[in-house]
Amino acid sequence: MSKRPASNTRFNLPAVVLLAAPVIFLVRPAAVRWQNAARANEGSSADKIASRAAVPQSIPTFYKDILPILQRHCQSCHRPGEIGPIPLMTYEQTRRWSRAIEQAVASKKMPPWFADPQYGRFANDPSLSAREVETFARWAEANVPEGNAGDAPRPRVWTKGWNIPPPDAIVRMTKPVPLPARGDVEYTYEIVPTNFIEDKWVRMSEVRPLRRENVHHAVVYVRPPGSQWLRHAPVGVPFTASTLADEQDRRDAEFTTSDVLLVYAPGSSPDQWPEGMAKFIPRGSDLVFQMHYVTRGQAAGDQTSIGLVFAKKQPQRRVLTLQLTNSRFVIPPGVDNYRVEVHGTLPNGAVLLSFFPHMHLRGKRFEYNIVHPDGRSEPLLRVNYDFYWQLSYRLDAPRSLQAGTTLQAVAWYDNSRKNSHNPDPDAAVRWGDQTYDEMMVGFFDLAVPASLDKEHYFIRQSPPETTDGNSSR
């Protein structure tokens, strides 16, 4: 995403990206609520012994009924070293939080998911079924029986430090970035050579910051050999646009047409593409880390890494991350439902895979639609936006789109005092980098033929000729 996109009525190529504040903002208050719930849930030794006693088959037990749900829906975050404030791996860990868990799943606060269920089905929807929610409630009502450990499912195998399989390659920022204790931090870049001696197709990728609590967002770009982007910028050391001497390099820090390898915000999921699809890194490429840091009251340092899992064979399709962006808006003070729209037309056919909407603290709702030639709008995704949980939404069934398909993104903002996250309801709000500014970006992922790069995808193909020599329409 560019800081100043060239157009707000057509597709803009991905460039500089500003994403959500980390979910860690909510961890401390949430942890306090979890601790209070845990104290309320503490029982006597007799209660604990009773929980291991035989229970009627109709009563859920931890090992037979609760642990499988935790493995499927919770442990990706709620395990040691991950973003969840408490682990939910064992009976003792879970028993302490049973009341808080029951309330969180009943209210649908956990697992986090914000798509309107009326529109679309999504492969990464972690929502619990009504039966699973009821199982937690019945387990809590029955005094959280432990049950028979022999009923437990096999433990899920997690890669230490990753939510993807063991990476085939890890590319780490060469030099740590020093972070001040206070104040705004300018977008920081670091160019890191991959030293790949052959082309790589990336099936899965995951960004892992060293200082997660200081990372507002990260975007990793692919800079192929011979690219003129940031051509005078230093390699292997952190820099900002203001430190670059070359005027073109300073402009390059504002906008790029380079491929996006991965967009990250704490709490977001790794990229995992369907079989036969992958992103492409030419041999000899650099990876450019674009980092937006926040301060936390004490000086720190970050050295972010990205883990890559390569496709075992050449894929049939290449994945491109594109975006719909509108930067030309002014949200009036006090308005609670301000609408901003952008649309664009696909230059060629493609397979639509997923969405990643982005706004800041005043963001309220976001939707993606197909606008048909007759003017009819077909909703693809509607999100009740939560700034502190920036999620991607992967279509359960990827959808083929023809050349000329019009995609529309629409965002609504609440700049009133009713918005408890609003930093200043008396301010008129424009596009900007910091969270007290606003953004309107609808990322989406397309799969195209593996031989087609982004530059050539945007070259509109001539309509095929019919047998009478006329062009078909």
Residue pairs with C-beta under 8 A, 6 or more apart in sequence:
1 12
1 14
1 15
1 16
1 17
1 18
1 323
1 325
1 358
1 439
1 441
1 443
2 12
2 15
2 16
2 254
2 255
2 256
2 325
2 327
3 15
3 16
3 18
3 254
3 255
3 431
3 433
4 254
4 255
4 327
5 12
5 15
5 255
5 325
5 326
5 327
6 12
6 255
8 325
8 326
8 327
8 328
8 342
9 342
9 343
9 344
10 344
10 345
11 322
11 323
11 324
11 344
11 345
11 346
11 458
12 323
12 324
12 325
13 256
13 257
13 322
13 323
13 454
13 458
14 256
14 257
14 258
14 259
14 260
14 321
14 322
14 323
14 443
15 254
15 255
15 256
15 257
15 258
16 187
16 219
16 253
16 254
16 255
16 256
16 290
17 217
17 219
17 260
17 263
17 290
17 358
17 441
18 216
18 217
18 292
18 358
18 433
18 439
18 441
19 216
19 217
19 219
19 263
19 264
19 265
19 268
19 292
19 358
19 390
20 216
20 217
20 265
20 267
20 358
20 360
20 387
20 388
20 389
20 390
21 216
21 294
21 361
21 387
21 388
21 435
22 212
22 213
22 215
22 216
22 265
22 266
22 267
22 294
22 388
23 83
23 265
23 266
23 267
23 388
23 389
24 83
24 212
24 213
24 266
25 388
26 388
27 83
27 85
30 85
31 85
31 86
33 100
34 85
34 86
34 97
34 100
37 97
37 99
37 100
37 103
38 96
38 97
38 100
40 99
41 95
41 96
41 97
41 98
41 99
41 100
41 144
42 96
43 143
47 143
50 143
50 145
51 95
51 143
51 144
51 145
51 146
52 145
52 146
52 147
53 145
55 61
55 142
55 145
55 147
59 138
59 139
59 142
59 145
60 66
60 135
60 138
60 139
60 142
60 145
61 139
61 145
61 146
61 147
61 148
61 151
62 91
62 94
62 95
62 139
62 144
62 145
62 146
62 147
63 91
63 146
63 147
63 148
63 149
63 150
63 151
63 152
64 147
64 148
64 151
64 152
65 135
65 139
65 147
66 94
66 135
66 136
66 139
67 94
67 152
67 153
68 153
69 128
69 132
69 135
69 136
70 78
70 88
70 89
70 94
71 153
71 155
71 156
73 111
73 126
73 128
73 132
74 84
74 88
74 110
74 111
75 88
75 89
75 156
75 158
76 82
76 163
77 83
77 84
77 267
78 84
78 86
78 87
78 88
78 89
79 87
79 88
79 89
79 158
80 87
80 89
81 160
81 161
82 163
83 212
83 266
83 267
86 93
86 97
87 93
88 94
88 97
88 101
91 146
94 101
94 144
95 144
95 146
98 136
98 139
98 140
98 144
99 140
101 110
101 136
101 140
102 136
102 137
102 139
102 140
104 110
105 128
105 132
105 133
105 136
106 133
106 136
106 137
108 127
111 126
111 127
111 128
112 126
112 267
112 386
112 389
112 391
113 125
113 126
113 127
113 391
114 383
114 384
114 385
114 386
114 389
114 391
115 122
115 125
115 381
115 382
115 383
115 393
116 382
116 383
116 384
118 382
119 367
119 379
119 380
119 381
119 382
120 379
120 380
120 381
120 393
120 395
120 396
121 395
121 396
121 397
122 381
122 393
122 394
122 395
122 396
123 394
123 395
123 396
124 269
124 392
124 393
124 394
125 396
128 136
139 145
159 165
159 166
161 208
162 206
162 208
162 270
162 307
163 206
163 269
163 270
164 204
164 205
164 206
164 270
164 272
164 307
164 309
165 204
165 309
166 309
167 206
167 307
167 308
167 309
168 308
168 309
168 310
169 194
169 196
169 200
169 307
169 308
169 310
170 305
170 306
170 307
170 308
171 192
171 194
171 287
171 305
171 306
171 308
172 192
172 303
172 304
172 305
173 190
173 192
173 238
173 289
173 302
173 303
173 304
173 305
174 190
174 192
174 236
174 237
175 190
175 236
175 237
175 238
175 303
176 210
176 301
176 302
176 303
177 188
177 190
177 238
177 291
177 293
177 301
177 302
177 303
178 299
178 301
179 185
179 211
179 214
179 293
179 295
179 299
179 300
179 301
179 302
180 295
180 299
181 295
181 296
181 297
181 298
181 299
182 295
182 297
183 295
184 295
184 434
185 292
185 293
185 294
185 295
186 240
186 241
186 242
187 240
187 241
187 253
187 290
187 291
187 292
187 433
188 238
188 239
188 240
188 290
188 291
188 292
188 293
189 230
189 233
189 238
189 239
189 240
189 253
189 288
189 289
189 290
189 291
190 236
190 237
190 238
190 239
190 288
190 289
190 291
191 223
191 230
191 233
191 234
191 235
191 236
191 286
191 287
191 288
191 289
192 235
192 236
192 286
192 287
192 288
192 289
193 235
193 236
193 286
194 200
194 281
194 284
194 285
194 286
194 287
196 281
196 283
196 284
196 285
197 283
197 284
198 283
199 280
199 281
199 282
199 283
200 280
200 281
200 283
200 308
200 310
201 278
201 279
201 280
201 281
201 310
201 311
201 314
201 315
202 261
202 271
202 278
202 279
202 280
202 281
202 308
202 309
202 310
202 311
203 272
203 273
203 277
203 278
203 309
203 310
203 311
203 315
204 270
204 271
204 272
204 273
204 308
204 309
205 220
205 261
205 262
205 270
205 271
205 279
205 306
205 307
205 308
205 309
206 262
206 270
206 271
206 306
206 307
207 218
207 220
207 262
207 264
207 270
207 304
207 305
207 306
208 304
208 305
208 306
208 307
209 215
209 218
209 266
209 302
209 304
210 301
210 302
210 303
210 304
210 305
211 300
211 301
211 302
212 266
213 296
214 293
214 294
214 295
214 296
214 300
214 302
215 264
215 266
215 291
215 292
215 293
215 294
215 302
215 304
216 265
216 292
216 293
216 294
216 435
217 263
217 264
217 265
217 291
217 292
218 263
218 264
218 265
218 289
218 290
218 291
218 292
218 304
219 260
219 262
219 263
219 264
219 289
219 290
220 260
220 261
220 262
220 264
220 287
220 288
220 289
220 290
220 306
221 256
221 258
221 259
221 260
221 261
221 287
221 288
221 290
222 258
222 259
222 260
222 261
222 279
222 280
222 281
222 282
222 285
222 286
222 287
222 288
223 229
223 230
223 258
223 285
223 286
223 287
223 288
224 258
224 282
224 284
224 285
225 282
225 283
225 284
225 285
227 258
229 252
229 256
229 257
229 258
229 288
230 249
230 252
230 253
230 288
231 248
231 249
232 244
232 245
232 246
232 248
232 249
233 239
233 244
233 249
233 252
235 286
240 253
241 249
241 250
241 253
241 254
242 250
244 250
244 253
257 454
257 455
258 288
259 279
259 280
259 320
259 321
259 453
259 454
260 321
261 279
261 281
261 287
261 306
262 270
262 271
262 306
263 321
263 356
263 443
265 390
267 388
267 389
267 390
267 391
268 356
268 390
268 391
268 392
269 391
269 392
271 279
273 279
273 319
273 353
274 353
274 398
276 315
276 316
276 317
277 315
277 316
277 317
277 318
277 319
277 353
277 447
278 310
278 311
278 315
278 317
278 318
278 319
279 318
279 319
280 318
280 450
280 453
281 287
281 308
287 306
289 304
289 306
291 302
291 304
292 433
293 302
314 450
315 450
316 449
316 450
317 351
317 447
317 448
317 449
317 450
318 447
318 448
318 449
318 450
318 451
318 452
318 453
319 353
319 445
319 446
319 447
320 350
320 445
320 446
320 447
320 448
320 454
320 457
321 443
321 444
321 445
322 443
322 444
322 445
322 446
322 454
323 441
323 442
323 443
323 444
324 342
324 343
324 344
324 407
324 408
324 409
324 441
324 442
324 444
325 342
325 440
325 441
325 442
326 340
326 341
326 342
326 409
326 411
326 440
327 431
327 439
327 440
328 431
329 338
329 340
329 430
329 431
329 438
329 440
330 428
330 429
330 430
331 338
331 362
331 413
331 415
331 428
331 429
331 430
331 438
332 338
332 415
332 428
333 415
333 425
333 426
333 427
333 428
334 415
334 416
334 417
334 425
334 426
335 413
335 414
335 415
335 416
336 414
336 415
336 416
336 418
336 419
337 364
337 412
337 413
337 414
338 412
338 413
338 414
338 415
339 410
339 411
339 412
340 410
340 411
340 412
340 413
340 440
341 408
341 409
341 410
341 411
342 408
342 409
342 440
342 442
343 371
343 406
343 407
343 408
343 409
344 406
344 407
345 404
345 405
345 406
345 407
346 401
346 402
346 403
346 404
346 405
346 406
346 407
346 446
347 403
347 457
347 458
347 459
347 460
347 461
348 403
348 448
348 452
348 457
348 459
348 460
348 461
349 400
349 401
349 402
349 403
350 400
350 401
350 446
350 447
350 448
350 457
351 398
351 399
351 400
351 401
351 446
351 447
351 448
352 380
352 395
352 398
352 399
352 400
352 401
352 444
352 445
352 446
353 394
353 395
353 398
353 444
353 445
353 446
353 447
354 392
354 393
354 394
354 395
354 444
354 445
355 368
355 380
355 381
355 392
355 393
355 442
355 443
355 444
355 445
356 390
356 391
356 392
356 393
356 442
356 443
356 444
356 445
357 366
357 368
357 381
357 383
357 385
357 409
357 411
357 441
357 442
357 443
358 390
358 439
358 440
358 441
358 442
358 443
359 366
359 385
359 387
359 411
359 413
359 438
359 439
359 440
359 441
360 387
360 435
360 436
360 437
360 438
360 439
361 387
361 419
361 421
361 422
361 423
361 435
361 436
361 438
362 413
362 414
362 415
362 419
362 421
362 422
362 429
362 438
363 385
363 387
363 411
363 412
363 413
363 438
364 384
364 385
364 411
364 412
364 413
364 414
364 419
365 382
365 383
365 384
365 385
365 411
365 412
366 382
366 383
366 385
366 409
366 410
366 411
366 412
366 442
367 379
367 380
367 381
367 382
367 383
367 409
367 410
368 379
368 380
368 381
368 407
368 408
368 409
368 442
368 444
369 377
369 378
369 379
369 380
369 407
369 408
369 409
369 410
370 377
370 378
370 380
370 401
370 405
370 406
370 407
370 408
371 377
371 378
371 406
371 407
371 408
372 378
372 406
377 408
380 399
381 393
383 393
385 411
387 421
387 435
398 447
401 446
403 460
403 461
407 444
409 440
409 442
411 440
411 442
413 429
413 438
414 422
415 422
415 425
415 427
415 429
416 422
416 425
417 425
419 425
423 435
423 436
424 436
429 437
429 438
430 437
430 438
431 437
431 438
431 439
431 440
432 438
432 439
448 457
462 471
463 471
463 472
463 473
464 471
464 472
465 471
465 472
466 472
